[in-house]
């Protein structure tokens, strides 16, 4: 059962599963939805392309370096509206500097419209800094595995680690291994960035006792819909890190 390996390492990564609007959280590891999206980008697929072939692959991810949490606060949407255009009854806002943001009773900032403009929104985005993961997508289709690996080496579009502002530090393609999801995490050497000899691995499994349910199997990126998959966490002892190449 061949597995496509992806090295996910960079200055910043971010993998949200449910957060939206003002608070953009990140999980402690890459999620299957993000890895499928990265592969779809490499293949040049459109957002509304059916994902059955990719989501049917078995997902696993190994944490060689957990990194650290990083928070970034930004403002968006503040400014004055331009003078009314008689030919445009609904002029677009002029996004200028934030204008005296104030907290709502709920403790958040809203983009409230007023006569001449609107208030800004304060966004808090969370990232993983200096983390390194090795992800794998396993399939019984050997041709599909090598097609994806080729696309990762010459992607149709730019690749990013969860968000557009998070480019990978090194090539994502890490080859194709004949080992399936049960074996590759302990067979493939640690990444050079590894900070532990006993990394944690999350492996997609059928529903079972002790498996963690997570809504990260993408159905449609256009509709932002996902189904639940189950992950089993364990620790492994891979070979020593490969040298930098």
Beta strands, then each sheet from edge to edge (+ up, - down):
strand 1: 3-13
strand 2: 23-24
strand 3: 58-65
strand 4: 68-76
strand 5: 79-80
strand 6: 113-114
strand 7: 117-118
strand 8: 121-138
strand 9: 173-177
strand 10: 200-205
strand 11: 212-220
strand 12: 225-235
sheet 1: 2+ 8+ 1- 9+
sheet 2: 2+ 8+ 3- 10+ 12- 11+
sheet 3: 2+ 8+ 4-
sheet 4: 5+ 7- 6+
end
